[in-house]
Amino acid sequence: MPAGGPWIAAQRPWSREAWLAKHDAFVARARQGDVDVLFLGDSITAFFATRGSAVWDREIAPLGSVVDFGIEGDRTQFVLWRARNGELDGSSTRVVVLMVGTNNLASATPENVARGVAAIVDTVREKLPNAVIVLNAILPRGGPDDPVRVKIADVNARIAVLADGKRVRWLDAGRGFVDAGGAIDPALMPDRLHPSTAGYGVWAAALRPVLLESLSK
């Protein structure tokens, strides 16, 4: 087994000081408790409350006490480390929204990206046994013929089976970002990677009903 990989918890080796500062702030917020919904992941998660603030404020924030623990650039191994080192502890979180994996695609096989996502899911279930996890499919990126699309489809097929429909819910909002030919609508994802405000509206439209149902239990 290699010394590192998407399923091996690790601190991020670049911009570590700033990364740890964000982590410490998340840990402090978790310890305050009373979290209804916790978003965990990479830049797509991190930018929801900022670039997508209009959608966040209208569709997500009113659902209760909602926190965004996304960090741009994070891979599964870094999110796994954060989850294992305090970002869930004491939070009493009811629903965890997990969006992660796209930053591993350039350096890892679909199997190993999926192993990383599964390790995070296992950690969340261990730390928050009563919470519902909303496991999100990796969103489309690049052009229709970009080889990364095949990798994304492979990873998504592997992680979808982690959902049991009860404590782990599967959500694939990706189809809302592409046309019939598979091209990403630039109005929804200008750089073909990160959603615009309108793109966050697409994600929120798919996500909100699942959150409402999960919070009602």
TIPA-383832 format. One line per 10 residues: number of its first residue (from 1); their letters; for each residue x negated, z negated, y of N, C-alpha, C, O. Coordinates in Angstrom, 3 decimals, m for minus. Atoms other than C-alpha are relative to their C-alpha. Example, Ala and Ser with C-alpha at 12.3 -4.5 7.8 and 13.67 -1.06 7.14 Angstrom:
BEGIN
1	AS	m0.890 0.000 m1.190 m12.300 m7.800 m4.500 m0.900 0.000 1.200 m1.936 m0.665 1.181  0.820 0.060 m1.190 m13.670 m7.140 m1.060 0.770 m0.730 1.090 0.261 m0.899 2.198
***
This chain:
BEGIN
1	MPAGGPWIAA	m0.850 0.000 m1.189 0.000 0.000 0.000 m0.890 0.000 1.245 m1.841 m0.779 1.309  0.817 m0.041 m1.204 m1.423 0.903 3.453 0.106 m1.301 0.771 1.063 m2.059 0.614  0.045 1.253 m0.747 m2.378 m1.902 5.825 1.113 m0.105 1.017 1.523 m1.212 1.367  m1.067 0.002 m0.991 0.298 m0.895 8.312 1.003 1.084 m0.306 0.748 1.966 m1.126  m1.025 m1.006 0.205 3.448 1.131 8.451 1.254 m0.401 0.735 1.333 m1.511 1.262  m1.227 0.290 m0.737 6.918 1.324 9.972 0.758 m1.237 m0.477 1.592 m1.773 0.252  m0.695 1.160 0.558 8.088 m1.522 7.729 m0.830 m1.277 0.071 m0.404 m2.326 m0.414  0.907 1.150 m0.129 5.155 m3.861 8.538 0.069 m0.509 1.446 m0.341 0.192 2.371  m0.154 0.546 m1.346 5.892 m6.129 11.522 m1.336 m0.059 0.722 m2.333 m0.517 0.164  1.245 m0.026 m0.768 3.296 m5.696 14.255 0.296 m0.076 1.488 1.320 0.416 1.962
11	QRPWSREAWL	m0.062 m0.060 m1.451 2.722 m6.348 17.929 m0.427 1.391 0.454 m1.233 2.051 m0.202  0.349 m1.320 m0.496 2.491 m3.206 19.997 m1.418 m0.014 0.545 m1.744 m0.874 1.362  1.412 0.034 m0.400 m1.195 m2.325 20.515 m0.270 0.492 1.412 m1.319 0.169 1.970  0.228 m0.456 m1.368 m0.794 m0.611 23.896 0.947 m0.750 0.949 2.041 m1.157 0.557  m0.773 0.731 m1.017 0.490 m2.265 27.105 0.519 m1.319 m0.563 1.657 m1.716 m0.312  m0.458 1.191 0.733 0.609 m5.445 25.044 0.446 m1.127 0.927 1.437 m1.803 0.653  m0.343 1.112 m0.885 0.675 m7.884 27.943 1.397 0.159 0.573 2.181 m0.790 0.575  m1.332 m0.254 m0.555 3.720 m6.283 29.557 1.065 m0.063 m1.091 2.171 m0.559 m0.877  m0.935 0.015 1.133 5.359 m5.848 26.161 0.318 m1.432 m0.420 1.475 m1.773 m0.664  m0.218 1.398 0.371 4.860 m9.514 25.288 0.785 m0.747 1.065 1.555 m1.653 0.746
21	AKHDAFVARA	m0.769 0.637 m1.067 6.226 m10.527 28.686 1.491 0.293 m0.153 2.328 m0.590 0.039  m1.406 m0.335 0.245 9.448 m8.652 27.942 0.524 m0.759 m1.210 1.633 m1.293 m1.192  m0.392 0.737 1.202 9.555 m10.187 24.484 0.271 m1.461 0.326 1.279 m2.017 m0.111  m0.174 1.411 m0.344 9.119 m13.679 25.911 1.290 m0.214 0.792 1.987 m1.208 0.591  m1.249 0.107 m0.761 11.971 m13.077 28.354 1.208 0.117 m0.919 2.200 m0.588 m0.734  m1.099 m0.140 0.960 14.200 m11.934 25.486 0.153 m1.264 m0.841 1.274 m1.704 m1.100  m0.045 1.231 0.782 13.291 m15.011 23.438 0.661 m1.112 0.813 1.491 m1.860 0.294  m0.580 1.032 m0.858 14.163 m17.258 26.375 1.510 0.198 0.142 2.276 m0.765 0.123  m1.449 m0.257 m0.103 17.536 m15.549 26.763 0.702 m0.319 m1.309 1.793 m0.887 m1.299  m0.607 0.297 1.301 18.243 m15.811 23.035 0.212 m1.500 m0.162 1.247 m1.929 m0.673
31	RQGDVDVLFL	m0.097 1.450 0.161 17.597 m19.546 23.136 1.126 m0.615 0.820 1.578 m1.723 0.528  m1.128 0.495 m0.787 20.300 m19.945 25.761 1.316 0.086 m0.777 2.283 m0.603 m0.451  m1.167 m0.130 0.867 22.811 m18.875 23.086 1.160 0.733 0.642 1.032 1.344 1.703  m1.246 m0.587 m0.501 26.364 m17.636 23.546 m0.102 1.503 0.274 0.381 1.986 1.299  0.079 m1.458 m0.108 25.554 m13.944 23.009 1.070 0.617 m0.884 1.143 0.333 m2.080  m1.002 m0.711 0.790 28.450 m11.774 21.928 m0.578 1.267 m0.630 m0.421 1.501 m1.829  0.561 m1.271 0.469 26.645 m8.427 21.641 m1.448 0.099 0.451 m1.758 m0.105 1.624  1.425 m0.141 m0.297 22.886 m7.872 21.446 m0.447 1.403 m0.389 m0.358 1.788 m1.555  0.557 m1.333 0.256 21.404 m4.383 21.770 m1.485 m0.141 m0.286 m2.212 m0.772 0.481  1.376 0.129 0.450 18.090 m4.068 19.932 m0.549 1.391 m0.297 0.065 2.158 m1.040
41	GDSITAFFAT	0.545 m1.313 0.301 15.833 m1.034 19.916 m1.048 0.471 0.985 m1.804 m0.322 1.546  1.037 m0.666 m0.777 13.719 1.420 21.878 0.518 0.410 1.373 1.409 m0.242 1.917  m0.374 m0.403 m1.359 14.060 3.312 25.179 1.454 0.434 0.105 2.079 0.225 1.145  m1.398 m0.414 m0.055 17.463 4.755 24.298 0.889 m1.219 0.193 1.888 m1.160 0.910  m0.681 1.268 m0.225 18.670 1.175 24.081 m0.351 m0.571 1.369 0.532 m0.983 2.121  0.458 0.640 m1.241 16.566 m0.059 27.013 0.624 0.616 1.242 0.923 m0.095 2.201  m0.474 m0.680 m1.199 17.866 2.561 29.449 1.524 m0.038 0.152 2.051 0.401 1.174  m1.452 0.013 m0.073 21.551 1.992 28.671 0.474 m0.791 1.220 1.343 m0.333 1.961  m0.450 0.872 m1.089 21.904 m0.855 31.187 m0.564 0.408 1.356 m0.179 m0.161 2.378  0.596 m0.435 m1.269 19.828 0.973 33.838 0.411 1.437 0.315 1.217 1.657 1.220
51	RGSAVWDREI	m0.394 m1.391 m0.249 20.098 4.778 33.676 1.486 0.218 m0.273 2.145 1.014 0.394  m1.413 m0.125 0.335 23.501 4.407 32.085 0.833 m1.133 0.545 1.866 m1.475 m0.032  m0.617 1.231 m0.496 24.517 1.445 34.245 1.489 0.157 0.310 2.265 m0.776 0.103  m1.417 m0.190 m0.319 27.824 2.958 35.366 0.851 m0.105 m1.261 1.927 m0.702 m1.246  m0.715 0.073 1.280 28.900 3.362 31.739 m0.096 m1.410 m0.576 0.890 m1.952 m1.076  0.206 1.367 0.496 27.418 0.000 30.740 0.969 m0.966 0.685 1.644 m1.761 0.031  m0.834 0.932 m0.769 29.272 m1.810 33.512 1.483 0.202 m0.276 2.264 m0.749 m0.225  m1.411 m0.301 0.219 32.552 m0.077 32.726 0.440 m0.222 m1.439 1.535 m0.729 m1.679  m0.428 m0.024 1.397 32.581 0.099 28.931 m0.592 m1.110 m0.872 0.036 m1.538 m1.841  0.705 0.931 0.877 30.085 m2.407 27.519 0.006 m1.429 0.531 0.385 m2.350 m0.192
61	APLGSVVDFG	0.098 1.347 m0.565 29.584 m5.382 29.853 1.310 m0.793 m0.082 1.261 m1.997 m0.331  m1.241 0.773 0.055 33.305 m6.325 29.913 0.347 m0.547 m1.385 1.297 m1.318 m1.520  m0.307 0.469 1.349 33.206 m6.956 26.155 m0.386 m1.463 m0.217 m0.024 m2.052 m1.235  0.394 1.404 0.134 31.702 m10.408 26.745 m1.402 m0.227 0.515 m1.828 0.402 1.483  1.388 0.263 m0.355 28.198 m11.795 26.970 m0.875 1.002 m0.750 m1.118 0.851 m1.948  0.729 m1.107 0.612 26.126 m8.669 26.318 m1.424 0.021 0.550 m1.626 m0.047 1.762  1.401 m0.063 m0.419 22.316 m8.491 26.394 m0.654 1.245 m0.579 m0.280 1.722 m1.649  0.708 m1.209 0.412 19.970 m5.521 26.131 m1.459 m0.359 m0.255 m2.215 m0.622 0.680  1.369 0.303 0.404 16.752 m6.191 24.191 m0.726 1.271 m0.436 m1.440 1.274 m1.438  0.723 m1.237 0.286 15.488 m2.626 24.216 m1.308 0.057 0.763 m1.388 m0.415 1.898
71	IEGDRTQFVL	1.280 m0.225 m0.675 11.867 m1.768 25.039 m0.416 1.447 m0.243 m0.513 1.902 m1.383  0.370 m1.413 0.116 10.840 1.799 25.776 m1.303 0.154 m0.761 m2.242 m0.623 m0.585  1.192 m0.287 0.792 8.306 3.256 23.373 m0.087 m0.730 m1.321 m0.982 m0.444 m2.117  0.120 0.791 1.212 9.005 0.796 20.580 0.292 0.807 m1.265 1.174 1.665 m1.299  m0.213 m0.539 1.334 8.738 1.832 16.956 0.613 m1.100 m0.869 0.739 m2.247 m0.440  m0.678 0.986 0.851 10.403 0.108 14.023 m0.847 m1.237 m0.234 m0.323 m2.350 m0.240  0.847 1.151 0.305 7.399 m2.105 13.289 m0.072 m0.988 1.162 m0.249 m2.188 0.956  0.062 0.873 m1.166 7.403 m3.449 16.844 1.333 m0.732 0.195 1.352 m1.916 0.534  m1.312 0.646 m0.066 11.134 m4.132 16.894 0.123 m1.041 m1.111 0.696 m2.112 m0.906  m0.018 0.956 1.110 10.733 m5.809 13.495 m0.747 m1.273 0.378 m0.269 m2.375 0.108
81	WRARNGELDG	0.760 1.173 m0.420 8.058 m8.113 14.914 0.800 m0.831 0.999 0.848 m2.058 0.911  m0.793 0.724 m1.006 10.271 m8.985 17.861 1.152 m0.756 m0.649 1.430 m1.903 m0.297  m1.137 0.644 0.673 13.223 m9.737 15.592 m0.441 m1.207 m0.819 0.298 m2.184 m0.946  0.502 1.102 0.828 11.082 m11.973 13.393 m0.627 m1.128 0.817 m0.933 m2.195 0.283  0.727 0.967 m0.822 9.539 m13.825 16.328 0.812 m0.466 1.212 0.305 m0.533 2.331  m0.765 0.752 m0.980 12.368 m15.358 18.271 1.101 0.693 0.756 1.907 0.019 1.397  m0.996 m0.670 m0.827 14.540 m12.662 19.811 1.437 m0.149 m0.505 2.388 0.176 0.207  m1.341 0.258 0.538 17.466 m13.554 17.561 0.282 m1.493 m0.115 1.438 m1.899 m0.234  m0.125 1.423 0.309 16.837 m17.282 17.173 0.775 m0.751 1.075 0.449 m0.684 2.260  m0.789 0.812 m0.909 19.434 m19.562 18.719 1.027 0.763 0.803 1.733 0.174 1.622
91	SSTRVVVLMV	m0.860 m0.835 m0.842 21.420 m16.667 20.146 1.478 m0.077 m0.367 2.347 0.182 0.465  m1.386 0.006 0.502 24.563 m17.109 18.017 0.672 1.359 0.193 1.883 1.446 0.398  m0.519 m1.346 m0.229 24.948 m13.352 18.369 1.056 0.376 m1.026 0.897 0.118 m2.219  m1.087 m0.418 0.871 28.163 m11.952 16.941 m0.160 1.431 m0.490 0.200 1.741 m1.626  0.192 m1.406 0.364 27.272 m8.236 16.936 m1.364 0.460 0.498 m1.707 0.256 1.662  1.293 m0.586 m0.363 23.842 m6.570 16.915 0.125 1.515 m0.084 0.481 2.057 m1.130  0.001 m1.463 m0.040 23.673 m2.910 17.971 m1.444 0.462 m0.145 m2.264 0.220 0.741  1.374 m0.412 0.290 20.541 m1.378 16.435 m0.144 1.514 0.142 0.534 2.289 m0.532  0.343 m1.411 m0.188 19.150 1.943 17.663 m1.517 0.104 0.033 m2.144 m0.295 1.014  1.456 m0.036 0.090 15.581 2.614 16.546 m0.427 1.045 m1.027 0.340 1.415 m1.917
101	GTNNLASATP	0.556 m0.920 0.993 13.363 5.044 14.668 m0.514 1.303 0.570 m1.391 1.928 m0.026  0.408 m1.308 m0.511 12.966 8.087 16.895 m1.487 0.037 0.344 m2.114 1.090 0.228  1.417 0.016 m0.374 9.485 6.982 18.034 m0.948 m0.026 m1.193 m2.160 0.108 m1.025  0.820 m0.061 1.215 8.253 6.848 14.434 m0.108 1.406 m0.566 m0.952 1.664 m1.424  m0.131 m1.294 0.664 9.108 10.452 13.668 m1.282 0.824 0.005 m1.534 1.587 m0.927  1.210 m0.815 m0.098 5.807 11.942 14.817 m1.101 m0.453 m0.942 m2.024 0.311 m1.224  1.125 0.545 0.754 3.663 9.704 12.624 0.348 m0.525 m1.384 m0.535 m0.991 m2.105  m0.405 0.590 1.281 5.682 8.655 9.575 0.958 0.913 m0.745 1.645 1.738 m0.142  m0.938 m0.767 0.816 7.617 10.178 6.707 1.408 m0.560 0.175 1.570 m1.717 0.562  m1.364 0.513 m0.065 11.401 9.910 6.669 0.211 m1.237 m0.874 0.910 m2.170 m0.480
111	ENVARGVAAI	m0.133 1.149 0.887 11.136 7.524 3.717 m0.514 m1.270 0.663 0.127 m2.318 0.579  0.591 1.185 m0.596 8.884 5.156 5.631 0.692 m0.415 1.300 0.764 m1.605 1.607  m0.818 0.362 m1.159 10.901 5.344 8.852 1.227 m0.778 m0.466 1.593 m1.797 0.120  m1.182 0.678 0.544 13.936 4.384 6.786 m0.343 m1.392 m0.509 0.458 m2.317 m0.375  0.438 1.329 0.449 11.963 1.509 5.240 m0.126 m0.947 1.188 0.206 m2.128 1.089  0.113 0.823 m1.192 11.245 0.262 8.731 1.344 m0.447 0.530 1.519 m1.611 0.892  m1.354 0.351 m0.448 14.892 0.382 9.757 0.618 m1.016 m0.949 1.247 m1.979 m0.509  m0.560 0.926 0.994 15.892 m1.350 6.517 m0.591 m1.390 0.152 0.115 m2.384 m0.021  0.634 1.308 m0.194 13.377 m4.134 7.186 0.606 m0.732 1.189 0.779 m1.950 1.150  m0.651 0.623 m1.159 14.957 m4.753 10.589 1.392 m0.478 m0.373 1.779 m1.596 m0.031
121	VDTVREKLPN	m1.341 0.398 0.430 18.440 m4.798 9.093 m0.065 m1.267 m0.847 0.725 m2.190 m0.651  0.153 1.188 0.849 17.286 m7.295 6.462 m0.317 m1.240 0.834 0.207 m2.323 0.569  0.369 1.134 m0.848 15.746 m9.508 9.146 1.187 m0.489 0.814 1.407 m1.695 0.934  m1.180 0.401 m0.773 18.875 m9.473 11.289 0.998 m0.734 m0.891 1.582 m1.738 m0.482  m0.939 0.655 0.913 21.002 m10.366 8.281 m0.485 m1.394 m0.394 0.317 m2.308 m0.585  0.560 1.308 0.320 18.648 m13.220 7.448 0.147 m0.966 1.173 0.533 m2.120 0.990  m0.035 0.855 m1.182 18.517 m14.560 11.012 1.426 m0.284 0.477 1.722 m1.370 0.976  m1.369 0.108 m0.508 22.188 m13.958 11.833 0.973 0.394 m1.113 1.578 1.465 m1.053  m0.794 m0.371 1.177 24.108 m14.036 8.543 1.475 0.266 0.290 2.144 0.944 m0.490  m1.410 m0.195 m0.323 27.498 m14.091 10.249 0.247 1.148 0.973 1.395 1.453 1.299
131	AVIVLNAILP	m0.137 m1.084 m0.971 26.822 m11.232 12.649 0.320 1.324 m0.684 m0.006 1.535 m1.852  m0.194 m1.385 0.420 27.975 m7.648 12.293 m1.107 0.842 0.624 m1.377 0.735 1.820  1.013 m0.929 m0.499 25.223 m5.049 12.610 0.638 1.376 0.138 1.204 1.903 m0.819  m0.425 m1.390 m0.193 26.192 m1.708 14.127 m1.276 0.842 m0.042 m2.028 0.915 0.929  1.203 m0.796 0.248 23.499 0.549 12.706 0.241 1.426 0.465 1.095 2.130 m0.074  m0.192 m1.323 m0.588 23.175 3.716 14.759 m0.928 1.042 m0.606 m2.105 0.780 m0.855  0.812 m1.138 0.414 21.982 7.071 13.508 m0.974 0.360 1.118 m0.665 0.194 2.298  0.924 m0.542 m1.000 18.909 8.465 15.247 0.668 1.213 0.648 1.173 2.095 m0.046  m0.647 m1.098 m0.715 20.223 10.815 17.927 m0.817 1.284 m0.113 m2.028 1.229 m0.322  0.737 m1.267 0.045 19.318 14.514 17.906 m0.990 0.077 1.151 m0.779 m0.515 2.209
141	RGGPDDPVRV	0.993 m0.231 m1.039 16.250 15.561 19.877 m0.606 1.376 m0.209 m0.549 1.922 m1.311  0.610 m1.322 0.122 14.455 18.820 20.593 1.038 1.103 m0.150 2.236 0.885 0.032  m0.868 m1.154 0.184 15.870 22.270 19.920 0.564 0.077 m1.400 0.124 m0.652 m2.289  m0.636 m0.125 1.317 18.056 23.365 16.990 m0.979 0.324 m1.128 m0.763 m0.078 m2.271  0.969 m0.403 1.023 15.020 24.825 15.159 m1.232 m0.905 m0.051 m2.175 m0.627 m0.792  1.131 0.925 0.004 12.662 21.937 15.870 m0.044 m0.710 m1.355 0.970 m1.251 m1.795  0.103 0.677 1.299 11.352 20.543 12.544 0.399 m1.468 0.038 0.748 m2.045 m0.992  m0.380 1.406 m0.087 12.080 17.059 13.856 1.466 m0.207 m0.347 1.858 m1.295 m0.768  m1.425 0.121 0.340 15.775 17.760 13.343 0.179 m0.268 m1.501 1.042 m1.049 m1.903  m0.076 0.200 1.446 15.193 17.959 9.569 m0.394 m1.426 m0.346 0.227 m2.057 m1.202
151	KIADVNARIA	0.426 1.382 0.239 13.334 14.638 9.653 1.085 m0.983 0.401 1.349 m1.953 m0.309  m1.070 0.893 m0.455 16.117 13.015 11.650 1.133 m0.033 m1.014 1.634 m1.105 m1.353  m1.087 m0.062 0.982 18.740 14.204 9.170 m0.380 m0.758 m1.271 0.454 m1.438 m1.868  0.482 0.687 1.199 16.621 12.879 6.293 0.036 m1.511 0.208 0.540 m2.245 m0.642  m0.025 1.442 m0.272 16.140 9.457 7.916 1.431 m0.516 0.049 1.748 m1.544 m0.549  m1.383 0.466 m0.140 19.809 9.186 8.815 0.720 m0.094 m1.343 1.499 m1.018 m1.575  m0.613 0.060 1.330 20.879 9.988 5.268 m0.487 m1.224 m0.768 0.273 m1.834 m1.521  0.576 1.150 0.711 18.563 7.261 3.978 0.514 m1.329 0.545 0.752 m2.261 m0.224  m0.417 1.286 m0.564 19.668 4.550 6.410 1.516 m0.179 m0.006 2.005 m1.307 0.061  m1.461 0.120 0.027 23.385 5.339 6.298 0.473 m0.841 m1.181 1.491 m1.526 m1.090
161	VLADGKRVRW	m0.398 0.732 1.201 23.525 3.817 2.818 m0.227 m1.499 0.129 0.190 m2.267 m0.738  0.163 1.433 m0.231 22.471 0.460 4.265 1.314 m0.646 0.438 1.482 m1.860 0.329  m1.269 0.522 m0.493 25.966 0.098 5.683 0.946 m0.329 m1.144 1.098 0.447 m2.087  m0.998 0.383 0.994 28.546 m1.782 3.643 1.418 0.058 0.566 2.382 m0.264 m0.128  m1.310 m0.104 m0.625 31.398 m1.206 6.105 0.561 m1.318 0.485 1.633 m1.352 1.090  m0.463 1.330 m0.411 31.716 m4.937 6.746 m1.031 m0.648 0.912 m0.850 m0.676 2.130  1.035 0.643 m0.794 28.575 m6.746 7.880 m0.978 0.999 0.604 m1.646 0.695 1.592  0.823 m1.074 m0.560 26.688 m3.499 8.462 0.875 1.232 0.148 1.326 1.807 m0.843  m0.844 m1.159 m0.302 28.643 m0.710 10.146 m0.891 1.181 0.396 m1.867 1.007 1.127  0.755 m1.208 m0.300 27.327 2.857 10.368 0.668 0.754 1.128 1.885 0.936 1.122
171	LDAGRGFVDA	m0.536 m0.770 m1.117 27.735 4.828 13.593 m0.916 1.180 0.288 m2.101 0.994 0.564  0.758 m1.211 m0.302 26.596 8.417 14.123 0.672 0.708 1.167 1.667 1.413 0.998  m0.546 m0.617 m1.207 27.246 9.540 17.693 m0.667 1.336 0.305 m0.367 1.961 1.322  0.826 m1.167 m0.290 24.856 12.481 17.421 0.758 1.290 0.210 0.357 2.118 1.028  m0.730 m1.264 m0.128 27.432 15.219 17.036 0.572 0.211 1.390 0.819 1.346 1.797  m0.532 m0.119 m1.349 28.747 14.468 20.502 m0.986 0.563 1.002 m0.604 0.900 2.122  1.030 m0.477 m0.919 25.456 15.617 22.035 m0.333 1.481 m0.183 m1.066 2.040 0.633  0.395 m1.377 0.306 25.237 19.116 20.517 1.207 0.927 m0.049 2.336 0.500 m0.291  m1.066 m0.997 0.108 27.239 22.330 20.599 0.075 0.534 m1.425 m0.609 0.031 m2.316  m0.214 m0.527 1.346 28.358 24.407 17.612 m1.275 0.557 m0.614 m1.418 0.594 m1.837
181	GGAIDPALMP	1.255 m0.544 0.501 24.897 25.943 17.350 m1.100 m1.033 m0.135 m2.220 m0.705 m0.526  0.970 1.069 0.134 23.138 22.605 17.399 m0.834 m0.267 1.245 m1.684 m1.157 1.237  0.756 0.210 m1.234 21.780 22.888 20.952 0.515 m1.241 0.729 1.721 m1.479 0.796  m0.369 1.184 m0.756 21.744 19.687 22.974 0.486 0.406 1.385 m0.147 1.217 2.060  m0.539 m0.245 m1.339 23.884 19.775 26.113 m0.926 m0.670 1.014 m1.072 m1.892 0.988  0.935 0.603 m0.953 21.390 19.273 28.975 0.668 m0.976 0.962 0.000 m1.834 1.539  m0.700 0.953 m0.859 24.059 17.468 30.970 0.064 m1.378 m0.651 0.202 m2.392 0.032  m0.078 1.258 0.734 24.099 14.807 28.260 m1.365 m0.570 m0.335 m1.515 m1.781 m0.495  1.341 0.440 0.383 20.383 14.676 27.435 m1.002 0.973 0.624 m1.491 1.875 m0.057  0.801 m0.996 m0.737 18.270 16.470 30.090 m1.357 0.296 m0.616 m1.812 1.440 m0.590
191	DRLHPSTAGY	1.319 m0.216 0.600 14.930 15.951 28.313 0.078 0.215 m1.511 m0.942 0.246 m2.199  m0.271 m0.189 1.428 16.506 16.501 24.871 m0.539 m1.175 m0.834 m0.976 m1.007 m1.972  0.409 1.219 0.686 15.605 12.921 23.958 0.780 m1.218 0.497 1.323 m1.981 m0.303  m0.662 1.166 m0.581 17.100 10.355 26.364 1.332 0.394 0.632 1.400 1.379 1.367  m1.294 m0.322 m0.604 20.786 10.310 27.320 m0.005 m0.176 1.521 m0.698 m1.035 2.065  m0.322 0.184 m1.409 21.897 10.791 30.914 1.145 m1.009 0.086 1.583 m1.547 m0.931  m1.182 0.860 m0.125 24.700 8.673 32.330 1.158 0.566 m0.810 1.855 m0.174 m1.504  m1.063 m0.630 0.781 27.127 11.182 30.827 m0.264 m0.137 m1.498 0.665 m0.317 m2.285  0.349 0.178 1.406 25.239 10.953 27.537 0.301 m1.401 m0.489 0.775 m1.590 m1.609  m0.350 1.367 0.386 25.613 7.208 27.501 1.516 m0.160 m0.117 2.004 m0.999 m0.874
201	GVWAAALRPV	m1.448 0.000 0.158 29.308 7.854 27.975 0.417 0.469 m1.378 1.376 m0.046 m1.952  m0.276 m0.488 1.354 29.274 9.800 24.705 m0.261 m1.105 m1.025 0.553 m1.344 m1.917  0.316 1.091 0.929 27.552 6.935 22.892 1.017 m1.131 0.122 1.491 m1.661 m0.882  m0.945 1.097 m0.211 29.845 4.343 24.459 1.375 0.312 m0.583 2.038 m0.576 m1.119  m1.307 m0.375 0.528 32.958 6.286 23.450 0.066 m0.194 m1.509 1.105 m0.577 m2.045  0.053 0.216 1.448 31.860 6.141 19.810 m0.201 m1.464 m0.340 0.320 m1.954 m1.342  0.396 1.372 0.293 30.503 2.606 20.016 1.071 m1.029 0.323 1.273 m1.971 m0.442  m0.920 1.028 m0.482 33.172 0.714 21.928 1.075 m0.388 m1.021 1.323 m1.581 m1.197  m1.011 0.416 0.982 35.917 0.876 19.237 m0.575 m0.859 m1.133 0.081 m1.784 m1.610  0.633 0.795 1.055 33.483 m0.465 16.626 m0.308 m1.396 0.497 m0.145 m2.376 m0.230
211	LLESLSK	0.283 1.317 m0.572 32.439 m3.265 18.955 1.265 m0.829 0.138 1.274 m2.016 m0.187  m1.257 0.727 m0.151 36.021 m4.201 19.723 0.506 m0.530 m1.333 0.959 m1.670 m1.432  m0.458 0.435 1.343 36.902 m4.324 16.028 m0.888 m1.116 m0.540 m0.395 m2.084 m1.119  0.920 1.005 0.524 33.789 m6.306 15.154 0.155 m1.334 0.723 0.059 m2.391 0.100  m0.150 1.222 m0.785 34.331 m8.820 17.956 1.324 m0.702 m0.263 1.468 m1.893 0.013  m1.326 0.588 0.242 37.945 m9.370 16.918 0.038 m0.822 m1.264 1.018 m1.524 m1.515  0.008 0.688 1.292 36.907 m10.808 13.545 m0.480 m1.432 0.162 m0.556 m2.173 m0.818
***
